[in-house]
Amino acid sequence: MSSQVAFSPSDAFFAALNKRHEAAGRGSDGYGWLEAVPEHLAKSDLALLGKLQHGDSESDTCVLWVETESDCRALVESLWTWLDDAPEPQ
């Protein structure tokens, strides 16, 4: 059974994070975040990166999935920590 994580980077929570993405030359839409998440995992959890699958992302939504519930929990925890600790853009 696979588990999916989906989020909308157009949500107000992502406003400051999107500015950081744009300053780095990355898109702030679902596709831009689809590129950013594997980059984050490459630095923080290579094992999880190897299990990450790309879902049906689009401009309004980033969709990722993994095969197991425990991997999904690890993905959510990693994403939450990364996003919550992100510095404000200058």
PyMOL Python script that loads the backbone (N, CA, C, O; Angstrom):
from pymol import cmd

cmd.read_pdbstr("""\
ATOM      1  N   MET A   1       0.847  -1.182   0.000  1.00  0.00           N
ATOM      2  CA  MET A   1       0.000   0.000   0.000  1.00  0.00           C
ATOM      3  C   MET A   1       0.882   1.230   0.000  1.00  0.00           C
ATOM      4  O   MET A   1       1.738   1.372   0.873  1.00  0.00           O
ATOM      5  N   SER A   2       0.696   2.112  -0.949  1.00  0.00           N
ATOM      6  CA  SER A   2       1.494   3.332  -1.015  1.00  0.00           C
ATOM      7  C   SER A   2       0.806   4.455  -0.250  1.00  0.00           C
ATOM      8  O   SER A   2      -0.405   4.430  -0.030  1.00  0.00           O
ATOM      9  N   SER A   3       1.608   5.442   0.149  1.00  0.00           N
ATOM     10  CA  SER A   3       1.102   6.607   0.873  1.00  0.00           C
ATOM     11  C   SER A   3       1.580   7.855   0.160  1.00  0.00           C
ATOM     12  O   SER A   3       2.690   7.896  -0.370  1.00  0.00           O
ATOM     13  N   GLN A   4       0.745   8.857   0.154  1.00  0.00           N
ATOM     14  CA  GLN A   4       0.995  10.069  -0.617  1.00  0.00           C
ATOM     15  C   GLN A   4       1.040  11.298   0.279  1.00  0.00           C
ATOM     16  O   GLN A   4       0.311  11.401   1.265  1.00  0.00           O
ATOM     17  N   VAL A   5       1.915  12.227  -0.091  1.00  0.00           N
ATOM     18  CA  VAL A   5       1.970  13.543   0.535  1.00  0.00           C
ATOM     19  C   VAL A   5       1.696  14.549  -0.571  1.00  0.00           C
ATOM     20  O   VAL A   5       2.339  14.513  -1.620  1.00  0.00           O
ATOM     21  N   ALA A   6       0.754  15.435  -0.345  1.00  0.00           N
ATOM     22  CA  ALA A   6       0.434  16.473  -1.321  1.00  0.00           C
ATOM     23  C   ALA A   6       0.264  17.791  -0.586  1.00  0.00           C
ATOM     24  O   ALA A   6      -0.315  17.841   0.500  1.00  0.00           O
ATOM     25  N   PHE A   7       0.775  18.854  -1.188  1.00  0.00           N
ATOM     26  CA  PHE A   7       0.586  20.174  -0.592  1.00  0.00           C
ATOM     27  C   PHE A   7       0.501  21.223  -1.686  1.00  0.00           C
ATOM     28  O   PHE A   7       0.985  21.034  -2.801  1.00  0.00           O
ATOM     29  N   SER A   8      -0.124  22.321  -1.336  1.00  0.00           N
ATOM     30  CA  SER A   8      -0.294  23.426  -2.264  1.00  0.00           C
ATOM     31  C   SER A   8       0.652  24.559  -1.888  1.00  0.00           C
ATOM     32  O   SER A   8       0.445  25.219  -0.870  1.00  0.00           O
ATOM     33  N   PRO A   9       1.689  24.796  -2.693  1.00  0.00           N
ATOM     34  CA  PRO A   9       2.612  25.863  -2.370  1.00  0.00           C
ATOM     35  C   PRO A   9       2.013  27.257  -2.532  1.00  0.00           C
ATOM     36  O   PRO A   9       2.675  28.249  -2.227  1.00  0.00           O
ATOM     37  N   SER A  10       0.783  27.347  -3.003  1.00  0.00           N
ATOM     38  CA  SER A  10       0.129  28.662  -3.081  1.00  0.00           C
ATOM     39  C   SER A  10      -0.547  29.024  -1.762  1.00  0.00           C
ATOM     40  O   SER A  10      -1.106  30.111  -1.619  1.00  0.00           O
ATOM     41  N   ASP A  11      -0.492  28.088  -0.784  1.00  0.00           N
ATOM     42  CA  ASP A  11      -1.038  28.351   0.539  1.00  0.00           C
ATOM     43  C   ASP A  11      -0.223  29.447   1.215  1.00  0.00           C
ATOM     44  O   ASP A  11       0.972  29.592   0.960  1.00  0.00           O
ATOM     45  N   ALA A  12      -0.885  30.221   2.084  1.00  0.00           N
ATOM     46  CA  ALA A  12      -0.212  31.333   2.766  1.00  0.00           C
ATOM     47  C   ALA A  12       1.027  30.884   3.537  1.00  0.00           C
ATOM     48  O   ALA A  12       1.978  31.655   3.662  1.00  0.00           O
ATOM     49  N   PHE A  13       1.038  29.665   4.053  1.00  0.00           N
ATOM     50  CA  PHE A  13       2.188  29.140   4.780  1.00  0.00           C
ATOM     51  C   PHE A  13       3.461  29.213   3.943  1.00  0.00           C
ATOM     52  O   PHE A  13       4.549  29.411   4.484  1.00  0.00           O
ATOM     53  N   PHE A  14       3.333  29.055   2.638  1.00  0.00           N
ATOM     54  CA  PHE A  14       4.487  28.994   1.745  1.00  0.00           C
ATOM     55  C   PHE A  14       4.944  30.347   1.219  1.00  0.00           C
ATOM     56  O   PHE A  14       5.909  30.398   0.456  1.00  0.00           O
ATOM     57  N   ALA A  15       4.299  31.436   1.590  1.00  0.00           N
ATOM     58  CA  ALA A  15       4.630  32.747   1.015  1.00  0.00           C
ATOM     59  C   ALA A  15       6.116  33.082   1.150  1.00  0.00           C
ATOM     60  O   ALA A  15       6.770  33.390   0.153  1.00  0.00           O
ATOM     61  N   ALA A  16       6.650  33.027   2.357  1.00  0.00           N
ATOM     62  CA  ALA A  16       8.065  33.350   2.569  1.00  0.00           C
ATOM     63  C   ALA A  16       8.966  32.298   1.935  1.00  0.00           C
ATOM     64  O   ALA A  16      10.013  32.630   1.378  1.00  0.00           O
ATOM     65  N   LEU A  17       8.566  31.036   2.016  1.00  0.00           N
ATOM     66  CA  LEU A  17       9.361  29.965   1.419  1.00  0.00           C
ATOM     67  C   LEU A  17       9.432  30.116  -0.097  1.00  0.00           C
ATOM     68  O   LEU A  17      10.471  29.853  -0.702  1.00  0.00           O
ATOM     69  N   ASN A  18       8.337  30.535  -0.704  1.00  0.00           N
ATOM     70  CA  ASN A  18       8.317  30.730  -2.146  1.00  0.00           C
ATOM     71  C   ASN A  18       9.238  31.868  -2.562  1.00  0.00           C
ATOM     72  O   ASN A  18       9.872  31.798  -3.615  1.00  0.00           O
ATOM     73  N   LYS A  19       9.320  32.909  -1.751  1.00  0.00           N
ATOM     74  CA  LYS A  19      10.247  34.002  -2.063  1.00  0.00           C
ATOM     75  C   LYS A  19      11.679  33.494  -2.076  1.00  0.00           C
ATOM     76  O   LYS A  19      12.477  33.896  -2.922  1.00  0.00           O
ATOM     77  N   ARG A  20      12.006  32.612  -1.141  1.00  0.00           N
ATOM     78  CA  ARG A  20      13.343  32.025  -1.099  1.00  0.00           C
ATOM     79  C   ARG A  20      13.588  31.169  -2.343  1.00  0.00           C
ATOM     80  O   ARG A  20      14.674  31.202  -2.921  1.00  0.00           O
ATOM     81  N   HIS A  21      12.586  30.415  -2.743  1.00  0.00           N
ATOM     82  CA  HIS A  21      12.715  29.600  -3.953  1.00  0.00           C
ATOM     83  C   HIS A  21      12.951  30.471  -5.175  1.00  0.00           C
ATOM     84  O   HIS A  21      13.830  30.189  -5.989  1.00  0.00           O
ATOM     85  N   GLU A  22      12.173  31.519  -5.299  1.00  0.00           N
ATOM     86  CA  GLU A  22      12.301  32.401  -6.455  1.00  0.00           C
ATOM     87  C   GLU A  22      13.659  33.090  -6.469  1.00  0.00           C
ATOM     88  O   GLU A  22      14.255  33.253  -7.534  1.00  0.00           O
ATOM     89  N   ALA A  23      14.159  33.498  -5.295  1.00  0.00           N
ATOM     90  CA  ALA A  23      15.476  34.133  -5.206  1.00  0.00           C
ATOM     91  C   ALA A  23      16.580  33.174  -5.624  1.00  0.00           C
ATOM     92  O   ALA A  23      17.626  33.598  -6.116  1.00  0.00           O
ATOM     93  N   ALA A  24      16.348  31.886  -5.427  1.00  0.00           N
ATOM     94  CA  ALA A  24      17.323  30.865  -5.816  1.00  0.00           C
ATOM     95  C   ALA A  24      17.137  30.433  -7.271  1.00  0.00           C
ATOM     96  O   ALA A  24      17.847  29.548  -7.750  1.00  0.00           O
ATOM     97  N   GLY A  25      16.190  31.051  -7.973  1.00  0.00           N
ATOM     98  CA  GLY A  25      15.961  30.732  -9.370  1.00  0.00           C
ATOM     99  C   GLY A  25      15.105  29.505  -9.607  1.00  0.00           C
ATOM    100  O   GLY A  25      15.074  28.970 -10.715  1.00  0.00           O
ATOM    101  N   ARG A  26      14.417  29.060  -8.580  1.00  0.00           N
ATOM    102  CA  ARG A  26      13.554  27.884  -8.684  1.00  0.00           C
ATOM    103  C   ARG A  26      12.097  28.346  -8.714  1.00  0.00           C
ATOM    104  O   ARG A  26      11.749  29.359  -8.108  1.00  0.00           O
ATOM    105  N   GLY A  27      11.274  27.618  -9.404  1.00  0.00           N
ATOM    106  CA  GLY A  27       9.858  27.942  -9.429  1.00  0.00           C
ATOM    107  C   GLY A  27       9.220  27.732  -8.067  1.00  0.00           C
ATOM    108  O   GLY A  27       9.646  26.876  -7.292  1.00  0.00           O
ATOM    109  N   SER A  28       8.204  28.516  -7.789  1.00  0.00           N
ATOM    110  CA  SER A  28       7.519  28.398  -6.498  1.00  0.00           C
ATOM    111  C   SER A  28       6.180  27.673  -6.637  1.00  0.00           C
ATOM    112  O   SER A  28       5.342  27.726  -5.737  1.00  0.00           O
ATOM    113  N   ASP A  29       5.990  27.008  -7.751  1.00  0.00           N
ATOM    114  CA  ASP A  29       4.756  26.242  -7.956  1.00  0.00           C
ATOM    115  C   ASP A  29       4.994  24.779  -7.590  1.00  0.00           C
ATOM    116  O   ASP A  29       6.054  24.432  -7.069  1.00  0.00           O
ATOM    117  N   GLY A  30       4.036  23.947  -7.854  1.00  0.00           N
ATOM    118  CA  GLY A  30       4.153  22.531  -7.523  1.00  0.00           C
ATOM    119  C   GLY A  30       5.342  21.872  -8.189  1.00  0.00           C
ATOM    120  O   GLY A  30       5.984  21.007  -7.595  1.00  0.00           O
ATOM    121  N   TYR A  31       5.646  22.274  -9.428  1.00  0.00           N
ATOM    122  CA  TYR A  31       6.777  21.695 -10.134  1.00  0.00           C
ATOM    123  C   TYR A  31       8.112  22.117  -9.509  1.00  0.00           C
ATOM    124  O   TYR A  31       9.040  21.315  -9.412  1.00  0.00           O
ATOM    125  N   GLY A  32       8.196  23.371  -9.091  1.00  0.00           N
ATOM    126  CA  GLY A  32       9.407  23.849  -8.429  1.00  0.00           C
ATOM    127  C   GLY A  32       9.664  23.117  -7.127  1.00  0.00           C
ATOM    128  O   GLY A  32      10.799  22.756  -6.818  1.00  0.00           O
ATOM    129  N   TRP A  33       8.606  22.901  -6.370  1.00  0.00           N
ATOM    130  CA  TRP A  33       8.735  22.155  -5.120  1.00  0.00           C
ATOM    131  C   TRP A  33       9.043  20.688  -5.383  1.00  0.00           C
ATOM    132  O   TRP A  33       9.735  20.052  -4.587  1.00  0.00           O
ATOM    133  N   LEU A  34       8.543  20.142  -6.483  1.00  0.00           N
ATOM    134  CA  LEU A  34       8.840  18.766  -6.847  1.00  0.00           C
ATOM    135  C   LEU A  34      10.337  18.593  -7.106  1.00  0.00           C
ATOM    136  O   LEU A  34      10.881  17.514  -6.870  1.00  0.00           O
ATOM    137  N   GLU A  35      10.997  19.626  -7.581  1.00  0.00           N
ATOM    138  CA  GLU A  35      12.452  19.605  -7.757  1.00  0.00           C
ATOM    139  C   GLU A  35      13.175  19.809  -6.430  1.00  0.00           C
ATOM    140  O   GLU A  35      14.228  19.213  -6.200  1.00  0.00           O
ATOM    141  N   ALA A  36      12.622  20.640  -5.561  1.00  0.00           N
ATOM    142  CA  ALA A  36      13.295  20.996  -4.309  1.00  0.00           C
ATOM    143  C   ALA A  36      13.304  19.865  -3.291  1.00  0.00           C
ATOM    144  O   ALA A  36      14.289  19.691  -2.574  1.00  0.00           O
ATOM    145  N   VAL A  37      12.236  19.103  -3.217  1.00  0.00           N
ATOM    146  CA  VAL A  37      12.151  18.055  -2.194  1.00  0.00           C
ATOM    147  C   VAL A  37      13.255  17.011  -2.367  1.00  0.00           C
ATOM    148  O   VAL A  37      13.916  16.677  -1.384  1.00  0.00           O
ATOM    149  N   PRO A  38      13.487  16.479  -3.577  1.00  0.00           N
ATOM    150  CA  PRO A  38      14.595  15.530  -3.709  1.00  0.00           C
ATOM    151  C   PRO A  38      15.958  16.157  -3.386  1.00  0.00           C
ATOM    152  O   PRO A  38      16.834  15.487  -2.841  1.00  0.00           O
ATOM    153  N   GLU A  39      16.135  17.432  -3.720  1.00  0.00           N
ATOM    154  CA  GLU A  39      17.379  18.114  -3.371  1.00  0.00           C
ATOM    155  C   GLU A  39      17.553  18.155  -1.853  1.00  0.00           C
ATOM    156  O   GLU A  39      18.651  17.937  -1.340  1.00  0.00           O
ATOM    157  N   HIS A  40      16.466  18.435  -1.144  1.00  0.00           N
ATOM    158  CA  HIS A  40      16.511  18.437   0.322  1.00  0.00           C
ATOM    159  C   HIS A  40      16.853  17.048   0.844  1.00  0.00           C
ATOM    160  O   HIS A  40      17.718  16.905   1.708  1.00  0.00           O
ATOM    161  N   LEU A  41      16.185  16.028   0.328  1.00  0.00           N
ATOM    162  CA  LEU A  41      16.429  14.664   0.805  1.00  0.00           C
ATOM    163  C   LEU A  41      17.842  14.191   0.470  1.00  0.00           C
ATOM    164  O   LEU A  41      18.415  13.395   1.213  1.00  0.00           O
ATOM    165  N   ALA A  42      18.404  14.663  -0.627  1.00  0.00           N
ATOM    166  CA  ALA A  42      19.773  14.291  -0.982  1.00  0.00           C
ATOM    167  C   ALA A  42      20.758  14.769   0.084  1.00  0.00           C
ATOM    168  O   ALA A  42      21.819  14.171   0.265  1.00  0.00           O
ATOM    169  N   LYS A  43      20.409  15.836   0.781  1.00  0.00           N
ATOM    170  CA  LYS A  43      21.257  16.374   1.838  1.00  0.00           C
ATOM    171  C   LYS A  43      20.921  15.792   3.208  1.00  0.00           C
ATOM    172  O   LYS A  43      21.768  15.774   4.102  1.00  0.00           O
ATOM    173  N   SER A  44      19.695  15.319   3.374  1.00  0.00           N
ATOM    174  CA  SER A  44      19.252  14.940   4.716  1.00  0.00           C
ATOM    175  C   SER A  44      18.948  13.451   4.905  1.00  0.00           C
ATOM    176  O   SER A  44      19.083  12.940   6.017  1.00  0.00           O
ATOM    177  N   ASP A  45      18.542  12.746   3.848  1.00  0.00           N
ATOM    178  CA  ASP A  45      18.140  11.347   4.016  1.00  0.00           C
ATOM    179  C   ASP A  45      18.202  10.609   2.673  1.00  0.00           C
ATOM    180  O   ASP A  45      17.200  10.478   1.970  1.00  0.00           O
ATOM    181  N   LEU A  46      19.390  10.137   2.343  1.00  0.00           N
ATOM    182  CA  LEU A  46      19.566   9.451   1.055  1.00  0.00           C
ATOM    183  C   LEU A  46      18.729   8.186   0.935  1.00  0.00           C
ATOM    184  O   LEU A  46      18.253   7.856  -0.152  1.00  0.00           O
ATOM    185  N   ALA A  47      18.546   7.476   2.047  1.00  0.00           N
ATOM    186  CA  ALA A  47      17.738   6.252   2.000  1.00  0.00           C
ATOM    187  C   ALA A  47      16.301   6.579   1.613  1.00  0.00           C
ATOM    188  O   ALA A  47      15.704   5.890   0.786  1.00  0.00           O
ATOM    189  N   LEU A  48      15.752   7.620   2.204  1.00  0.00           N
ATOM    190  CA  LEU A  48      14.387   8.028   1.881  1.00  0.00           C
ATOM    191  C   LEU A  48      14.301   8.561   0.454  1.00  0.00           C
ATOM    192  O   LEU A  48      13.311   8.327  -0.239  1.00  0.00           O
ATOM    193  N   LEU A  49      15.317   9.264   0.020  1.00  0.00           N
ATOM    194  CA  LEU A  49      15.341   9.761  -1.355  1.00  0.00           C
ATOM    195  C   LEU A  49      15.198   8.618  -2.344  1.00  0.00           C
ATOM    196  O   LEU A  49      14.500   8.744  -3.350  1.00  0.00           O
ATOM    197  N   GLY A  50      15.854   7.506  -2.058  1.00  0.00           N
ATOM    198  CA  GLY A  50      15.776   6.347  -2.941  1.00  0.00           C
ATOM    199  C   GLY A  50      14.401   5.711  -3.000  1.00  0.00           C
ATOM    200  O   GLY A  50      14.106   4.954  -3.925  1.00  0.00           O
ATOM    201  N   LYS A  51      13.562   6.007  -2.031  1.00  0.00           N
ATOM    202  CA  LYS A  51      12.210   5.443  -1.975  1.00  0.00           C
ATOM    203  C   LYS A  51      11.145   6.408  -2.485  1.00  0.00           C
ATOM    204  O   LYS A  51       9.988   6.024  -2.655  1.00  0.00           O
ATOM    205  N   LEU A  52      11.529   7.648  -2.727  1.00  0.00           N
ATOM    206  CA  LEU A  52      10.591   8.696  -3.120  1.00  0.00           C
ATOM    207  C   LEU A  52      10.122   8.504  -4.554  1.00  0.00           C
ATOM    208  O   LEU A  52      10.921   8.250  -5.455  1.00  0.00           O
ATOM    209  N   GLN A  53       8.821   8.628  -4.751  1.00  0.00           N
ATOM    210  CA  GLN A  53       8.218   8.577  -6.079  1.00  0.00           C
ATOM    211  C   GLN A  53       7.533   9.910  -6.343  1.00  0.00           C
ATOM    212  O   GLN A  53       7.053  10.563  -5.418  1.00  0.00           O
ATOM    213  N   HIS A  54       7.491  10.302  -7.586  1.00  0.00           N
ATOM    214  CA  HIS A  54       6.809  11.538  -7.947  1.00  0.00           C
ATOM    215  C   HIS A  54       5.389  11.195  -8.350  1.00  0.00           C
ATOM    216  O   HIS A  54       5.141  10.264  -9.116  1.00  0.00           O
ATOM    217  N   GLY A  55       4.483  11.960  -7.823  1.00  0.00           N
ATOM    218  CA  GLY A  55       3.083  11.728  -8.122  1.00  0.00           C
ATOM    219  C   GLY A  55       2.605  12.582  -9.270  1.00  0.00           C
ATOM    220  O   GLY A  55       3.358  12.891 -10.193  1.00  0.00           O
ATOM    221  N   ASP A  56       1.387  12.946  -9.203  1.00  0.00           N
ATOM    222  CA  ASP A  56       0.724  13.703 -10.261  1.00  0.00           C
ATOM    223  C   ASP A  56       0.752  15.190  -9.910  1.00  0.00           C
ATOM    224  O   ASP A  56      -0.297  15.814  -9.747  1.00  0.00           O
ATOM    225  N   SER A  57       1.956  15.756  -9.794  1.00  0.00           N
ATOM    226  CA  SER A  57       2.086  17.172  -9.464  1.00  0.00           C
ATOM    227  C   SER A  57       1.600  18.033 -10.609  1.00  0.00           C
ATOM    228  O   SER A  57       1.562  17.606 -11.763  1.00  0.00           O
ATOM    229  N   GLU A  58       1.231  19.242 -10.269  1.00  0.00           N
ATOM    230  CA  GLU A  58       0.823  20.243 -11.250  1.00  0.00           C
ATOM    231  C   GLU A  58       1.202  21.601 -10.691  1.00  0.00           C
ATOM    232  O   GLU A  58       1.819  21.675  -9.629  1.00  0.00           O
ATOM    233  N   SER A  59       0.855  22.662 -11.370  1.00  0.00           N
ATOM    234  CA  SER A  59       1.307  23.980 -10.930  1.00  0.00           C
ATOM    235  C   SER A  59       0.796  24.344  -9.535  1.00  0.00           C
ATOM    236  O   SER A  59       1.491  25.037  -8.793  1.00  0.00           O
ATOM    237  N   ASP A  60      -0.380  23.899  -9.172  1.00  0.00           N
ATOM    238  CA  ASP A  60      -0.958  24.257  -7.873  1.00  0.00           C
ATOM    239  C   ASP A  60      -0.648  23.271  -6.757  1.00  0.00           C
ATOM    240  O   ASP A  60      -0.894  23.573  -5.590  1.00  0.00           O
ATOM    241  N   THR A  61      -0.115  22.101  -7.087  1.00  0.00           N
ATOM    242  CA  THR A  61       0.050  21.059  -6.085  1.00  0.00           C
ATOM    243  C   THR A  61       1.327  20.266  -6.314  1.00  0.00           C
ATOM    244  O   THR A  61       1.660  19.916  -7.446  1.00  0.00           O
ATOM    245  N   CYS A  62       2.037  19.987  -5.229  1.00  0.00           N
ATOM    246  CA  CYS A  62       3.186  19.088  -5.267  1.00  0.00           C
ATOM    247  C   CYS A  62       2.735  17.762  -4.666  1.00  0.00           C
ATOM    248  O   CYS A  62       2.226  17.721  -3.546  1.00  0.00           O
ATOM    249  N   VAL A  63       2.923  16.688  -5.408  1.00  0.00           N
ATOM    250  CA  VAL A  63       2.487  15.365  -4.965  1.00  0.00           C
ATOM    251  C   VAL A  63       3.682  14.413  -4.995  1.00  0.00           C
ATOM    252  O   VAL A  63       4.371  14.283  -6.007  1.00  0.00           O
ATOM    253  N   LEU A  64       3.911  13.750  -3.859  1.00  0.00           N
ATOM    254  CA  LEU A  64       4.995  12.779  -3.711  1.00  0.00           C
ATOM    255  C   LEU A  64       4.419  11.543  -3.044  1.00  0.00           C
ATOM    256  O   LEU A  64       3.451  11.639  -2.290  1.00  0.00           O
ATOM    257  N   TRP A  65       5.004  10.384  -3.312  1.00  0.00           N
ATOM    258  CA  TRP A  65       4.528   9.189  -2.637  1.00  0.00           C
ATOM    259  C   TRP A  65       5.668   8.212  -2.394  1.00  0.00           C
ATOM    260  O   TRP A  65       6.712   8.247  -3.045  1.00  0.00           O
ATOM    261  N   VAL A  66       5.420   7.351  -1.437  1.00  0.00           N
ATOM    262  CA  VAL A  66       6.341   6.279  -1.050  1.00  0.00           C
ATOM    263  C   VAL A  66       5.522   5.009  -0.857  1.00  0.00           C
ATOM    264  O   VAL A  66       4.293   5.052  -0.795  1.00  0.00           O
ATOM    265  N   GLU A  67       6.207   3.899  -0.763  1.00  0.00           N
ATOM    266  CA  GLU A  67       5.519   2.605  -0.728  1.00  0.00           C
ATOM    267  C   GLU A  67       4.965   2.203   0.632  1.00  0.00           C
ATOM    268  O   GLU A  67       4.008   1.431   0.691  1.00  0.00           O
ATOM    269  N   THR A  68       5.535   2.700   1.727  1.00  0.00           N
ATOM    270  CA  THR A  68       5.109   2.232   3.045  1.00  0.00           C
ATOM    271  C   THR A  68       4.663   3.384   3.936  1.00  0.00           C
ATOM    272  O   THR A  68       5.038   4.538   3.729  1.00  0.00           O
ATOM    273  N   GLU A  69       3.862   3.045   4.921  1.00  0.00           N
ATOM    274  CA  GLU A  69       3.391   4.037   5.878  1.00  0.00           C
ATOM    275  C   GLU A  69       4.563   4.607   6.677  1.00  0.00           C
ATOM    276  O   GLU A  69       4.600   5.808   6.943  1.00  0.00           O
ATOM    277  N   SER A  70       5.510   3.768   7.058  1.00  0.00           N
ATOM    278  CA  SER A  70       6.648   4.268   7.838  1.00  0.00           C
ATOM    279  C   SER A  70       7.498   5.230   7.015  1.00  0.00           C
ATOM    280  O   SER A  70       8.005   6.214   7.554  1.00  0.00           O
ATOM    281  N   ASP A  71       7.663   4.967   5.723  1.00  0.00           N
ATOM    282  CA  ASP A  71       8.389   5.913   4.869  1.00  0.00           C
ATOM    283  C   ASP A  71       7.617   7.211   4.707  1.00  0.00           C
ATOM    284  O   ASP A  71       8.213   8.285   4.626  1.00  0.00           O
ATOM    285  N   CYS A  72       6.306   7.119   4.662  1.00  0.00           N
ATOM    286  CA  CYS A  72       5.489   8.325   4.558  1.00  0.00           C
ATOM    287  C   CYS A  72       5.631   9.171   5.824  1.00  0.00           C
ATOM    288  O   CYS A  72       5.743  10.395   5.749  1.00  0.00           O
ATOM    289  N   ARG A  73       5.626   8.526   6.967  1.00  0.00           N
ATOM    290  CA  ARG A  73       5.828   9.265   8.220  1.00  0.00           C
ATOM    291  C   ARG A  73       7.191   9.952   8.217  1.00  0.00           C
ATOM    292  O   ARG A  73       7.309  11.107   8.624  1.00  0.00           O
ATOM    293  N   ALA A  74       8.213   9.241   7.757  1.00  0.00           N
ATOM    294  CA  ALA A  74       9.552   9.824   7.692  1.00  0.00           C
ATOM    295  C   ALA A  74       9.588  10.994   6.716  1.00  0.00           C
ATOM    296  O   ALA A  74      10.248  11.999   6.983  1.00  0.00           O
ATOM    297  N   LEU A  75       8.893  10.878   5.599  1.00  0.00           N
ATOM    298  CA  LEU A  75       8.838  11.963   4.622  1.00  0.00           C
ATOM    299  C   LEU A  75       8.151  13.186   5.203  1.00  0.00           C
ATOM    300  O   LEU A  75       8.652  14.302   5.069  1.00  0.00           O
ATOM    301  N   VAL A  76       7.014  12.986   5.843  1.00  0.00           N
ATOM    302  CA  VAL A  76       6.281  14.101   6.449  1.00  0.00           C
ATOM    303  C   VAL A  76       7.138  14.776   7.523  1.00  0.00           C
ATOM    304  O   VAL A  76       7.206  16.004   7.576  1.00  0.00           O
ATOM    305  N   GLU A  77       7.783  13.993   8.366  1.00  0.00           N
ATOM    306  CA  GLU A  77       8.630  14.563   9.413  1.00  0.00           C
ATOM    307  C   GLU A  77       9.789  15.352   8.822  1.00  0.00           C
ATOM    308  O   GLU A  77      10.111  16.440   9.298  1.00  0.00           O
ATOM    309  N   SER A  78      10.411  14.808   7.793  1.00  0.00           N
ATOM    310  CA  SER A  78      11.532  15.492   7.158  1.00  0.00           C
ATOM    311  C   SER A  78      11.077  16.800   6.509  1.00  0.00           C
ATOM    312  O   SER A  78      11.724  17.836   6.661  1.00  0.00           O
ATOM    313  N   LEU A  79       9.966  16.740   5.791  1.00  0.00           N
ATOM    314  CA  LEU A  79       9.450  17.950   5.145  1.00  0.00           C
ATOM    315  C   LEU A  79       9.052  18.992   6.178  1.00  0.00           C
ATOM    316  O   LEU A  79       9.375  20.171   6.029  1.00  0.00           O
ATOM    317  N   TRP A  80       8.361  18.573   7.211  1.00  0.00           N
ATOM    318  CA  TRP A  80       7.904  19.532   8.217  1.00  0.00           C
ATOM    319  C   TRP A  80       9.090  20.213   8.897  1.00  0.00           C
ATOM    320  O   TRP A  80       9.092  21.431   9.072  1.00  0.00           O
ATOM    321  N   THR A  81      10.090  19.434   9.277  1.00  0.00           N
ATOM    322  CA  THR A  81      11.268  20.007   9.925  1.00  0.00           C
ATOM    323  C   THR A  81      11.970  20.981   8.990  1.00  0.00           C
ATOM    324  O   THR A  81      12.354  22.076   9.402  1.00  0.00           O
ATOM    325  N   TRP A  82      12.137  20.592   7.752  1.00  0.00           N
ATOM    326  CA  TRP A  82      12.810  21.432   6.756  1.00  0.00           C
ATOM    327  C   TRP A  82      12.041  22.731   6.525  1.00  0.00           C
ATOM    328  O   TRP A  82      12.631  23.812   6.536  1.00  0.00           O
ATOM    329  N   LEU A  83      10.753  22.632   6.319  1.00  0.00           N
ATOM    330  CA  LEU A  83       9.954  23.812   6.026  1.00  0.00           C
ATOM    331  C   LEU A  83       9.781  24.710   7.246  1.00  0.00           C
ATOM    332  O   LEU A  83       9.796  25.935   7.126  1.00  0.00           O
ATOM    333  N   ASP A  84       9.621  24.112   8.402  1.00  0.00           N
ATOM    334  CA  ASP A  84       9.415  24.884   9.612  1.00  0.00           C
ATOM    335  C   ASP A  84      10.684  25.626  10.039  1.00  0.00           C
ATOM    336  O   ASP A  84      10.605  26.701  10.633  1.00  0.00           O
ATOM    337  N   ASP A  85      11.850  25.054   9.737  1.00  0.00           N
ATOM    338  CA  ASP A  85      13.110  25.657  10.134  1.00  0.00           C
ATOM    339  C   ASP A  85      13.700  26.574   9.066  1.00  0.00           C
ATOM    340  O   ASP A  85      14.778  27.137   9.260  1.00  0.00           O
ATOM    341  N   ALA A  86      13.012  26.726   7.958  1.00  0.00           N
ATOM    342  CA  ALA A  86      13.555  27.530   6.862  1.00  0.00           C
ATOM    343  C   ALA A  86      13.695  28.991   7.281  1.00  0.00           C
ATOM    344  O   ALA A  86      12.776  29.565   7.866  1.00  0.00           O
ATOM    345  N   PRO A  87      14.841  29.586   6.980  1.00  0.00           N
ATOM    346  CA  PRO A  87      15.031  31.001   7.328  1.00  0.00           C
ATOM    347  C   PRO A  87      14.164  31.898   6.455  1.00  0.00           C
ATOM    348  O   PRO A  87      13.821  31.545   5.327  1.00  0.00           O
ATOM    349  N   GLU A  88      13.828  33.021   6.974  1.00  0.00           N
ATOM    350  CA  GLU A  88      13.088  34.012   6.203  1.00  0.00           C
ATOM    351  C   GLU A  88      13.992  34.541   5.090  1.00  0.00           C
ATOM    352  O   GLU A  88      15.197  34.676   5.302  1.00  0.00           O
ATOM    353  N   PRO A  89      13.448  34.843   3.916  1.00  0.00           N
ATOM    354  CA  PRO A  89      14.266  35.392   2.840  1.00  0.00           C
ATOM    355  C   PRO A  89      14.754  36.792   3.215  1.00  0.00           C
ATOM    356  O   PRO A  89      14.085  37.515   3.954  1.00  0.00           O
ATOM    357  N   GLN A  90      15.905  37.159   2.708  1.00  0.00           N
ATOM    358  CA  GLN A  90      16.486  38.486   2.989  1.00  0.00           C
ATOM    359  C   GLN A  90      15.907  39.533   2.074  1.00  0.00           C
ATOM    360  O   GLN A  90      16.276  40.704   2.165  1.00  0.00           O
TER     361      GLN A  90
END
""", "prot")
cmd.dss("prot")
cmd.show_as("cartoon", "prot")
cmd.util.cbc("prot")
cmd.orient("prot")
